[in-house]
Amino acid sequence: MPTPVDQRKQPADRAVATLPEQTFDAILFVSFGGPEGMDDVLPFLENVTRGRGVPRDRLLEVAHHYELFAGVSPLNEQNRALIAAVEPELHSRGVDLPVYLGNRNWHPFLADTMRQMRDGGVRRALAVFTSAYSSYSGCRQYREDLFRAQQEVGDDAPEVPRLRMFFNHPGFIAANVDRVRAGIEELPDGPLHIAFTAHSIPVAMARSCAYEAQLEETARLVAEAVGVDDWAVVYQSRSGSPQVPWLGPDVSDHLAEVAARGIRNVVAAPTGFVSDHIEVLYDLDVEARAAADALGLAFARAKTAGTHPAFVSGLADLIVERMTLGAERPALGRLGPSHDVCAPDCCLPGSGRPSPWDAPD
């Protein structure tokens, strides 16, 4: 029989943990994945859009974005670099655990990594999502991905609770402050606007999560730290049916509004993302920059947090925090630290589609 929803924790957990709450024997970085050559691009896009009825013409259109970068998304390499940077930070804190990488949409796939962990004797791994914010696609869907991977691997698959969302963690904020300051230094003197960008999601999905509030808080904290009062949260990478409302404004439309106010200097700060990938490179470095040029704006694109030392150190601190009973939970701003364990109805997709919560054990 299916386990009642109110008796579960989150999809990737077991109903009854086999190890104590603070005990882990591995770390698992969980990410979106990306192609690493032109032969990978269409199969990758088919994985991303499977079950959504996206026309092939649209896939070919998006594939062109990848062609501009030889079919290589920087995401996998950046995740490997992030892991390589975090490991010595963990060792310096006395944490000597194996660190794995598993992706939703491309190699290494989560189910393959889950088998590797099981075969290596891992019983309980701490998942680190490469997403700072609560949303269906940035949190719950990853938990569902892990749940499906556990089902595929079998009853001896590891338990995989997740790290809390870190949108307001001091390390993430400090990294983004440095990145934005560097962007500001690229621009001439004069009135300045910061457009903090994030991936758009359907409005119905946004109603089921704290995505907008968390994005606004990150932007406010960074803007205050760099001393810029003129800023806004805007969105990029919208997809899906034009009849479905998505969060806006679009970054390129927003640039026109900024220019109309007489402001000539703009920093685009992709604080909604942890690392660069094709949507950051294409939507900002190509499309938004072209829009800024046409409007006569001086335009700088801040880097993502990536492997900034403050972010790397902050991730290591978060991992140690999750492994330590009664640890302090630092968080900047007004919203406080995010929760460790999600409620059953947290970050629903807003589409009415079934969830693995309803699947039998």
N, C-alpha and C positions, 0 to 999 in steps of 0.2 A: 504494500500500500504506500502511496506517497506520504512523505512526512509532512504534517501540518506546517504551514508557513510560520506560525508563531512559535514553533519549537526549533526553528533553524536560526543560525546566526547569519551568515552570508553564503552565497552559492559555493564558494571555494572551500569553505570550512566543512568539517564533519559535524554531525549533530552533537556528538560527544567527542571532545578532544582526547587524544591518546597520550598527549604530553602536557606538562604544565604550561600555562598561558605565556610565560616568558621564555620558554625553552624552544630553541630553533637549532637545526643542524645544517642549514644552508640558507643562502640568500638568492632570491630569484628576481632579476630585473625583467619586467614585462613591458613590451612595447608594441608599436604598430607594425613595424617591419617596413622594408622598402626594397625595390629592385636594385641589383648591382650590375646591370648590363642591359642592353636593349632587348635581348632574348627573354629577359625576365619581366619586361614591362607589362605586356598584355596579360600573361598569366597572373601577375600580381594584381592588376586592376580587376580582373575577373574574380579573384578572391575577395577583394574589397567590396565589390558590388553584388556578390552572389545573392540571389533571392530577391533582388530589388527591381528587377525588370528594366535595368538601364540599357538603352539601345547601344548597339555596337558602335554606331557613328559617334556617340558621346565618348565611349572608351577610346576611340581613335583620336578624338580631339584632345582628351587629357593626355594620351600617350605622347602627343606632340610636345607637351610641356617637358616630359622626360627626355625627349630627343635633344632639346637644347642643352642638356647636361649629360649627354652620352648614355642616357638610360640609367644613370647611377644616382640613387638617393643617398645623401650623406648620412642618413639616419642610423643605419646599421653600424657604420664605422664610428659615428659619434657615440653610440651606445657602448661599443667595445672600448672606446677611449674613456668613457665615463666610468665603466667598471674597473678599468686598469688604474684610474685615478683614485677610486674609492677604496680599493683593496688595501693599499698601504695605510690609508687613514684608519681603516678598521683594525689592522694589525697593531697600529700605534695605540689603539684603545683596548687592546687585549682580546679582540674578536678575530679568531682564526677559523673561519668557515669557508667552504667552497662557494663561489659565486657563479650563477648560471644566467643565461639570457634566453628568453623565449618570446616569440612574436605571434601576433594575431594573424598576420596576412602573408608572411614570407619567412623563409628559412633564417634561423632555426625556429620551426613551428613549436608552439607550446606543448603539444602532445609528445613530440619527439624529446623535448627537454624534460618533460615530466617522466618519461621512461628512463632517460639517462639518470635523473635524480633517484628514481626508485631503485634502479640497478646499482647505484652507488651507495645505497643504504640510507638515503634521506627519508625521514619520516615526517618532518615538519619544517617547511621553508617559509621564510618571510618574504612576501612579494613587495617589490618596490616598483610602482607604476611610474612610467615616464610621463606623468601628467600631474600637474600641481593642483588641479581644480576638480570639484565634485560635479559630475554630469553623467548621463548615461554612457556616452562613448568613452569618457575619460576615466570612469571608475567601474560602474556596475557591469558594463559590457566586458571589461577585462575579467571581472569576477565570474561572469558567465562563461567566458572563454576558458578560464581555469577549471571551472566545473565540468565543462564538456571534455577537456583534456583528462581530468580525473576519471570520468566515466569510460573514456576510451582505453585508458591504461589499466583500470580495474580497481578492485577493492584495496590493493596495497599501494595505490598512488599516495603521494604525500599530502598532508593537510597544507593549505596555503593561505593563511591570513595575510592581510595587507598592511603596509605602512600607512600612517595617517596622511591626509592630503596636506601639502606643505606650502600653500599659496602665500601664507603670512609668516613662514618660518624665517628667523633672522638671516640664515644663510642664503636662502633664495632671494630675499629682498636685497641684501647687500650685493649679491652678484648682479642683479638687475640695475641697481643704482649705479654701479661701476660701468655697466654697459651703456646706460643712457648718458651718463656724463661723457663717456668717450664719443658718443654720437653728437652731443652738443658741441664738443670741441671741434668737430668737423665743419661747423657752420659759421658764417660771419656774424658779427654783432648785430643786435636788433631784436625786435619782438619775436618770441619763439613759442611754438605750439608743440606739444607731444601727443601723438596719436598712438595710444596703447592698443595693440591689435591682438585679436584672439580668433580662433576658428568659430565661425557662425554655426549655430545649431537651430533646429526648428523651435519656434516659439512654444509649441505644446510641450516639447522636451524640457525647455528652460523652466517652465512652470513647476516641474517636478524635482527641481534640484536648486542648489545654491550657487550655480555657475556665475550668474550675472553679479550677485552680491560679492562673491569672492574676487572676481576680476576687478570690480570697482575698488575693492579694498587694496589689492596689490598695487593698482595704478595710483591710488591716493598716497599710499606709503612711499612709493618711489618718487612721485612728483614732489611731495613735501621734502624728501631728502635732498633732491637736486635743486630745490628752490624755484620751481616753475608752477605758476598758478593756472596757466592756460593749457588745459589738457582734456582729453576725452577718451573713453573706451569705445573702440570701433571694431568692425568685424571684417573678416576675409574668408575666402575659400568656400563661399556658399555653393551648395549643389542641390540636386533634387528638383522636383516639379516646381515650376514658377508659381503655381497656384497655392503652394504651401507656404505660409508665412515663416520667415527665418529672422533671427536677430539682426539688427542693423544699427547704425548705417554702415554701408560698405566703405572700406577705407578710401577707395578712389573717389567716390561721391563726397566723402567727408573732406577730402583735400580741396575740392572745389568750394565748399563752404568756408574753409579756412582762408583760401585766397580771396574770397569775396569780402572778408573782414579786413583785408589789407595786411595780413600777416604774411611774411615772406620766408620764414624759416620753420621747417618742420622736421622733427625726429619721429620716425616710425619705430616704435619699440614693441617687438613681438613677445610681450610678457606672458601671453596666453600659451606660449610654447616653451618647452624645456630645451630642445635642441633644434637646429636648422634641419629642414627637410625640403622636399620639392615645393610644397605649398608656400613655405616662407621664401624660398629662393625665387619662385616664379611670381607669386602674387605681390610680393613687396619689391624685390630687386628688379623685376622686369615690369610688371603692370603698374604698380603704384609709382615707381620711379618715372615711368613714361608719362603718367598722369601729372605728376609734379612738374616735370620738365615743360609740358604743354601749358601749364598754369603759371610758369615763371617762378616756381618755388625752389628755394634751396632745400635740398632733401638729404637727410642722413638716415640710414637704417641701423639701429642699434643691434648688436649681436644678442643672441639668446644666452641664457645662463650657461649652457654647455658644460664645459669642464672648469669653469671659474673656480678658483680655490675656495672661496666662501661657500659656494653651492656644494662642492664636493665634501668639504668639512661638515656642512650642515646635514647632508645625507647620512654621513657616518654617525653624527650625533643622534639623528632620528632613529637609526637602526639600534644604536645602543640604548636609547630611551625605551624603545619597544621591548627590549630584552631585560629591562631593569624594573623590578617592582618598586612602585612609589617614586619613579623618576620625575624630575621637573619636566614640564611640557612647554617650552618657550614658544611664544607667538606674539607678534607685533600687532598693534592696532586694536580695533573695536570688537572683532568677531571671536577672538580667543582661539585656542587650539582645536583643530578638527578631531572628530571621534575616531577611535581605532576600529570599531566594529559597526557596520552599517545596519540600520533598521531594515526590516523586510520590504518596506515600500519605498526605500531610498532610491532616488535617481531613476525612476521608471522611464521607459523610452517615450511615453506620451503617444504611442501609436496603437495601443491595445493589443499588440502582438504577444504571444505566450512567452513565458520566461522559464528557464530551467528550475526556478523555484517549484514549479508544478510537476517536475519530472519525478518518477519513482526512484527510490534508492536502489 
